[in-house]
């Protein structure tokens, strides 16, 4: 996905609980990657400093179902739309 200063990909989707996240940002700001359940509860959060990262998110503690990945800046402003993820 590309949105202004951010490029990111997640895979695999659907997943068995381990998701690879590649994220690149040109802005110097701290980002929060949130995994949100269908009720709007943040189930997992990862803080990312500016730059390029490749990271594995361990979501095996989550129940099977639909979740949303949301990227916001540290001030809480959404800078990317939500991406649906399926945990099998």
C-alpha positions as CSV (number, residue, x, y, z in Angstrom):
1,X,0.0,0.0,0.0
2,X,1.2,3.5,-0.7
3,X,-0.2,6.6,1.1
4,X,1.6,9.9,0.9
5,X,4.9,9.4,2.8
6,X,4.4,5.7,3.7
7,X,4.8,2.5,1.7
8,X,3.9,-0.8,3.4
9,X,3.2,-4.5,2.7
10,X,1.9,-7.3,4.8
11,X,2.1,-11.0,4.1
12,X,0.8,-13.6,4.2
13,X,-2.8,-12.7,4.4
14,X,-4.6,-14.8,5.5
15,X,-2.1,-15.8,8.2
16,X,-1.6,-18.4,10.9
17,X,-0.4,-15.8,13.3
18,X,3.0,-14.6,12.0
19,X,2.8,-11.6,9.7
20,X,5.7,-10.0,7.8
21,X,5.5,-6.2,7.7
22,X,7.7,-4.1,5.4
23,X,7.3,-0.4,6.0
24,X,9.1,2.6,4.6
25,X,8.5,6.2,5.5
26,X,10.1,9.4,4.3
27,X,8.8,11.5,7.2
28,X,10.8,11.7,10.4
29,X,8.2,10.6,12.9
30,X,7.4,7.7,15.1
31,X,4.6,5.4,13.9
32,X,2.3,3.0,15.8
33,X,1.1,-0.1,14.0
34,X,-2.1,-1.3,15.6
35,X,-3.9,-4.6,15.2
36,X,-7.6,-3.9,16.0
37,X,-10.3,-6.5,16.4
38,X,-13.8,-6.2,14.9
39,X,-15.0,-4.5,18.1
40,X,-12.5,-1.7,17.8
41,X,-10.2,-3.0,20.6
42,X,-6.4,-2.6,20.0
43,X,-5.1,-6.2,20.4
44,X,-1.5,-5.6,19.5
45,X,0.7,-2.5,19.0
46,X,4.1,-2.0,17.6
47,X,6.1,1.3,17.8
48,X,8.2,2.0,14.8
49,X,10.8,4.7,14.4
50,X,11.2,6.5,11.1
51,X,12.9,4.8,8.2
52,X,12.6,1.4,6.5
53,X,11.8,-1.7,8.5
54,X,11.1,-5.3,7.9
55,X,9.6,-6.9,10.9
56,X,7.6,-10.1,11.8
57,X,4.5,-9.5,14.0
58,X,3.7,-12.5,16.2
59,X,-0.1,-12.5,16.4
60,X,-0.5,-16.1,17.5
61,X,-2.0,-15.0,20.8
62,X,-5.0,-13.7,18.9
63,X,-8.1,-15.8,18.3
64,X,-8.9,-16.8,14.7
65,X,-10.9,-14.1,12.9
66,X,-10.8,-10.8,11.1
67,X,-8.6,-7.9,12.3
68,X,-7.5,-4.6,10.9
69,X,-4.0,-3.3,10.6
70,X,-3.9,0.5,11.2
71,X,-0.9,2.8,11.0
72,X,-1.0,6.1,12.9
73,X,1.6,8.6,13.8
74,X,2.5,8.9,17.5
75,X,0.0,11.8,17.9
76,X,-2.8,9.5,16.8
77,X,-3.5,11.0,13.4
78,X,-4.3,8.2,10.9
79,X,-1.9,8.4,8.0
80,X,-3.0,5.2,6.3
81,X,-6.2,3.4,5.8
82,X,-6.9,0.2,7.6
83,X,-6.0,-3.1,6.0
84,X,-8.1,-6.2,6.8
85,X,-6.1,-9.2,8.0
86,X,-7.4,-12.7,8.6
87,X,-5.9,-15.0,11.3
88,X,-6.7,-18.7,10.6
